[in-house]
């Protein structure tokens, strides 16, 4: 596309432009590609400073087609991860060219005239000795060495998604000759957020640096998604109660709102012996989980499609909708396996849902979950000694404080007194299994949050 040079003289909230630009240095060994792909995104919010802050980023080696760098939503997530940034410029070789892979500092210096042309006029008003604004180059690191896409498909709710195998930089894995492999699920609406990842092990020969055509087996016995181990560690606050349930011949029941590829569902069932009901809003996500992440239904695992927030509200109404009609499934889209739930309450509710609005940045769970009616419903579906565990990615400190306050007022204030006193009181078999299944440091770091500590 042809671009009027004056287009970039002002900041226009949320404006996204991408174009091919002739590379003035393509004869240089540092920049062999004749075309560069330039993507320019302006912040969705108006800057609070008189002088806009501009930055650039070179797309990492062999990643120019990755949704993180080739889509507006991925670009937006990158921009929002740097506070107070007004414009972020991404630079890569054009899709028809080879990838930039040379001395980045020399490349950055050569690109300065182009970046100045993409800088708004107001940025030149700052008092720099040379009269030009500073345009820092930002770096992106995610430990990915190589990747291969297994499938791209569309879901009715989440939109386009992909499944990929990736090799990460050495993480101290004693298997696979020290090489670490993961299988990941990502959504195009928020490509920087990994929805599910599990460890995988090769079962066929590995060519150095190439994952194409390599067969892997899924390892669900370990949690590699960073936030899942802390979530599971939260069970320590009711470990005595869960152990007593098991000792009396009852199997603890867990409700998982948000399934993704099913890493959490499988772990709770396989490693901790819980009966699990998993609720996922998009049936295509469940299909992907079964095909690529070894997610499966059994006597202990039941899966259904529906809105998790809507579900707990309807469960709290004992199977009746707000108008008094019987409800026979997850949400209004279809019936599901909850028809055979006997009406007993859950010992554990785990919430792993993120917002679908990329313009808000990465956050979890959806704001709807913190409505008083939803939290009251969550309280209704757990038993007296039950626990609600939520993966929270706060947009800000004030958001986090709101989460803690709402939980204290609706859930904690009404909960039965937890029997976690002397260490020997809950150094039981379930507690030991919990510590053996995840890193003990997570179990030992669970602590009570008071209003005073949040305020500080």
N, C-alpha and C positions, 0 to 999 in steps of 0.2 A: 504494500500500500504506500501511496505517496503521502508525506506528512508535511504540513506547513510548519516551518521552523518556529513561527511565532506561537504555535500551539502550546509550547512548554514554558512560555513566559509567566504563566500564572498557575497556581495550585487550584485544581478543580476536584472537590471531594469525590473519592471513589472512581475517578476516571482511570481507565485502563487502556493502554495503547501498546500494540506490539507491531514491529515492522522489521524488515530486513534492511541492513545498512552495508554499503560497500566498505570492505575493510581496507583502509588506507595503508595498512602494513602487511598485506597478505604475502608480499615477496620476502618479508622478514621471516627468518626461521622460527621466531617466537610466535608469529601469527600467520600460519600458512593458509588459513581458510579465506576464500575471496569474499564471503558474506558473513556478517554477524547478525544474530537475532537479538534485538533490543526490546525489552519489555519495561514499560514505565507505569507505575501505579502510584496514585496519590492517596493519601490517608483519607479514610471516610470521615474523620473528625477534623474540624477546623483547628489549626494550630493556635496555641495560646501565646506564642511568642511572635514578635514582629518579624523576625528573620526565620524563614523555614529551614529545617534541617534536611539535607539531602544526603543519601548514601547510595553506594553501588555494591553489587555482589557478582563475582564470577561464578557461573554455574559449575559445580564440581565435575570432575572428569567422568565422561560417559553418562551424565545424568540429564542431558538436555530434554529428553522425552518424559522424564519423571513428572507426574502431576504436580509435585511440589514446586517445580520451576516452570512448567509449561501451561499452567492454568491460572485464572484470576484468583480462585479460592486459595490455591497454594501460595501464590504471591502475596495475597492478603495476610495469610498466617505468618509469613516471614516478616512482613512489615510490622504487624501488631506485636511481634516478639521484641521489637526495639522501641521502647517508649519515646514519645515526642518526635518520632520520625515523620516528616511531611511527605517525602517522596522516596521510593526505593526503585532503583534501576537494576534490572537483571541483564547480564550479558553472557551470551553463549555463542558458539558457532551455529550457523543456520542448520536446520534439520537435514539438509542435503550435503552437509559438509562434515569433515572430521571434527573431533572434539578438541577444544583448547587443552593443551597439556604441556606447558612450558614453565618458564620462570614467571610466577605470578606478579612479582614486584615490577619487573620490566614491562609486562603487559599493562599493569595499572598505570604506569607512567605514560605509556603510549596512548592510552585511552582518555587521558585527561581532557584534551580539546573537545572530544565528543561529549564527555560528561558536562563540560561547561556549557555546551550548546543546549543541553537538556535541563539546565538549571534555571529556575524562575528568576526574573529580574530582581525581585526583592531580596534574594539571597546575596546579591552583590553589594548590599548596603552595609554589610558588617565591616568592621575596622580591621582588615588584615593588611599586613605590611605590603604584600604584593598586589593588593586590590582584588584578589580572587577568593571566593569562598572555599572553605575546606570541604572536600567530598571524600569521606573515608570509605575504604573498601571493607565490607563486612565479610566474615567467613562463615561457612556452614559445615558443621561436622556432625555426622551421625553414625560413624564407625562402619558404614557399609563399604565393603570392598567390591562386591559384584552382586548382581541380581538377575533373575530371570522371571518373567511374568508367566504364570500358569494359566490364568483365565481372567478375562474382563467380561463382566455381565451387568445387567440392569436389574435393580430391585424396585418393587412398587413403591416402597417408602423411602429408602435411603438413596435411590438413584444408582449411578454407575459405581461399581466397586471392582477391585482387582485382588487377586491372590498371587503372591510372589514368593519365591525362595531367595534368600539373601545369605551371603557370607559376610560375617562381621570380622573386624580386626580381633586379633587373639585376645580372649577374655579369660585365659587361664583354664580353659576346658581341657581336661585330661583325656577326653575321647577324641577320635578323629584326627590324631596326630596334632592336637592343639588347635585345630580349626573349629570355628563355631558357626553353625548353620541354623537359620530360623525360617519358619514359614509365617507369612504375615498376611493379614487382611486389612485393606485400607479402602476408605470411601473417597470418591472424587470431591464430594462437597467439603471435605476437610482432610486433604491428603497428608498433612503433617502429623495427624493423629493416628497412631497405629491402633486399630480396633481390637485385633487379636494377634498374638504371636506365640508360637510354640517352638521348642527345640526340635530339630530333625537330625537324623543320622543317615548317612549315605549307605545304601545297600547294593550299589553298583559302583563300578570303577570311577574315580574322580580324575578328570583332566585338570592340570594346574590352571587355575584362574577361570575355568569354564563350568557353569552349572547347567547349561543346556543339555537335556537328555539324561541327566543323572537322576536315578530313582532314590527317594528318601523314605524313611519310616518316621512317623510322628511319635514323639516322646511326651506324653501328657503327665508323666510322673513328677515333673518339676515345673514350678511356675517361673517363667522368665519375663512375663509382663511386669514391669517394675512395681505397679501399684497393687497387684493381686496378692502378693505375700503379706503386706500390711493389712489388707482387708481380711484375709483368712486369720491372721494373728488376732484380730478383734474377737474371735471366738473364745479367747482366753478368759474374758470377763464372765462367761457363763460355763466354763469348762467343768466345774463341779456339778452343775445342774445337768449338763449333757452326759457326763459320766454316770450320774445317777440314773438317768433315763435308760442308758444302754445297759447298766447293771440290772435294771428291773425288766429287761426284755423288750424295751421299746427302741425303735430306730428314730433318731432325731430327723426332723423334716425341715428342709430349706426351700425357700422361694427365691429364685434368682430373676430379677427384673433386668433384662438385657442379657442376651446369650452370646451374640457374635459367633465366633468360631467354636465356642464351647469350652475353652480352657478351664474356666472356673467351675462350670458344671461338672466336667469330668473329674477334676481334682477333688471336689467335695464328695463325690460319689465313690471314686476309686480309692483315694488315699485316706479319707476320713470316715467312710462308711455311712454317709448321710443319704437319706431319700431326698431327691431333688426334683422340683418342678421348675423348668426354665421357660421364660416367656420372652419372645422376640417379636418385634413389630413387623419384620419383613420375612416372608416365607423363603425368599431367595437366599437370604443370609443363612437360614437354617440348612438349605440345600447345600450351600457352599461349605458350611461347617461339617456336614456329614461326608461330603466328598473329599475334602482336603485336610480336615483337622481331626478326623476319627471321632467325631461327635456321633453318638448313637443313643437310641432309646432302649430302655431295658426295664426290668421290674423296679429298679431304683431311680431311673431317670425318665421323666415325662416332659415332652416338649410341646409347646403350642404357640400359635401365632396370635398376636394381639398387642394392644397398648398396655404396657405394664402399669402406668398410673391409673388408667381406667379400671384395670383389673382389680387392684387392691381396694378401690372404692366400692366396686360391686361385691367383692368378697365380704367387705365390712357390712354390706347390706344383706348378708346371708343369701346371696344369689339373686337378689332382686335389684332391678334398676331403680333409679330415683322415682319413676312413675309407678312403681309397684309391680311391674311386669317381671316374669321370670327371665333370668339370664342364663343362657346355656353355653356360653363360650367366651373366648378372649376378645373383648371388644365387639364391634358390630359386624366384623368382616366374615367370621366363620366360627363354627363350633370347635371345641378343642378338648384335649385330654383332661381338663379340669372337671369334666362331667363326673369323673370317678373319684374326685376328692371327697372324702367323707365328712367334710364340714369341720374337722378338727383344726386347730390353729397351728401355725408354724412356729418352730423354735428359733428359726433364723430367717431374716429377710435381707438379701443382699441386693443393692441397687448399683448397677453399672451401666448407666445411660448417659450419653452426652447430648449437648444441645445440637440441633440441626442447623442453626444459624451461624454461618462462618463469619458474618460481619461483626459478631459479638466477641470474636476471638475464641480460643479453645476454653471451654468450660463444661463442667458436669456437676450434678445432673441437670436436666432441664429446670428452668425456674418454676414450672408448674408443680414440681414435686414439693416445693416448700410452701404451697398453699396450706393454710391451716386445716382445711377439709381433707387434704391428702395425707398429711401427717397424722391426723386423728384416725384415718382409715388404716394407716400402717400400724398404729398402736393397737387397733382392733384385731388385726389378723395375726398378731404374735401372742404367744401364751404369756402367762404372768412373769415368767423368768426369761422370756425371749429377748432377742436383740435385733436391732436394725443397723446394718452396716452399709455405709454409703461411700462410694468413690467420689470425692469432692475435688474438683479443680476450680478454685475460686478465681473470679475475674479481678478481684481486688481484696484488700484487707477488710474493707467494710462488708463485702459480700461474705467473707469467711465469718466475720463476727455475727452477721445476720443468721448464718447457718447454725452456729453454736447456740445462739439465743433461742431460735425456734425449736431446736432439738431439746434444749433444757426445759423449755416451757411446756412442750407437748409430750415429749417422750420420757425424758429423764425424771421430771418431777412426779410422774405418775407410776414410774417403774417400782417394782418390788425391790427391797434392799438386796443388793448383790452379795452373795456369800463368798466374798473373796477377802479373807482376813489373813489368818496364819498361812504361811507358805505350804505347810503340810496339808492344809485343808483342800488345796486343789492341785497338789502334785499327784494327780491320779493318772489312770491309764490313758484317758482321752487327752489330758494335758501333755503327757509324754509323747503320745502319737503326734500331737500338734507340733511340738517342738522338733520332733524328728522329721516331720514332713516339710517344714519351712525353716528358714534361718532363725535360730533361737533368739538372736538379737531383736527381731521384730516382736516376738512374744514378750520379751522382757521389757520392751520400751513402751508398751501400752500404758497410758496414764490418764488420770481424770483431768478434764479441763474445767477450770472455774471461770466465772465471769470476770473476776479480777485479772486472771492470767491472760485472758483474751484482750482485755483493755490495755494491758501493758504492751 
